[in-house]
Amino acid sequence: MIMNYTFKILVILLVISGCAKEEANFDCIEMSQNDSYTTIPFKKKTEVNEAYTIQFPDNYTGSGLGFVAESIGFEKKSNENTIFYFLYPCATDCIEYFGSKLDNPIPRSIEHPLSRIILNEKINFCLNEEVKAIFYHNNLKNSKGVLYMKTNSDYKIGLYVDFPHEYLDEVISIIKTIQFE
């Protein structure tokens, strides 16, 4: 009977230790600057969030962070029909430069908030082994993506990306340049 009890405890401990290892090992792209890209402001410092910058290759055009109609928006695009964009839900006096919050626990896939397309691919971006951003996208020829950025303890929408799927590596190379100042 003691042997049976010891065996059950041993099995439980092995299962628990296996789960802990699995949670600690996840794919994550380390965020870093790219010396050949141009740095621009991405989000302004306010009462509730830090300032952010992002880098783009020289072939991207658009105003970046600026006025769109009577609001503040962000837009950068390339000749290859890749576009990074976000219209902030506020007038010119934004307090928070983010959209809606990501569900907790972190889902494996999401529905794109604007187009209702399922985004079933997920990429984590880390800084010093801490996930700072999560990019959801699909694998269609004309792909869509949503970038959630960590603000305090939540992940909130920071950017939308529409891109030809063959440019996924370039999209990743841009996202990983986001700096939290």
Stockholm file with secondary structure:
# STOCKHOLM 1.0

chainA/1-181         MIMNYTFKILVILLVISGCAKEEANFDCIEMSQNDSYTTIPFKKKTEVNEAYTIQFPDNYTGSGLGFVAESIGFEKKSNENTIFYFLYPCATDCIEYFGSKLDNPIPRSIEHPLSRIILNEKINFCLNEEVKAIFYHNNLKNSKGVLYMKTNSDYKIGLYVDFPHEYLDEVISIIKTIQFE
#=GR chainA/1-181 SS CHHHHHHHHHHHHHHHHHHHHHHHCCCCEECCCCTTSEEEEEECCCSSSCCEEEEECTTCEEEEEEEETTEEEEEEECTTSCEEEEECSSSSSCSCCCCCBCCSSCCSCEECTTTCCEECEEEEEEETTEEEEEEEECCSSEEEEEEEEEETTEEEEEEEEEEEGGGHHHHHHHHTTCEEC
#=GC SS_cons         CHHHHHHHHHHHHHHHHHHHHHHHCCCCEECCCCTTSEEEEEECCCSSSCCEEEEECTTCEEEEEEEETTEEEEEEECTTSCEEEEECSSSSSCSCCCCCBCCSSCCSCEECTTTCCEECEEEEEEETTEEEEEEEECCSSEEEEEEEEEETTEEEEEEEEEEEGGGHHHHHHHHTTCEEC
//
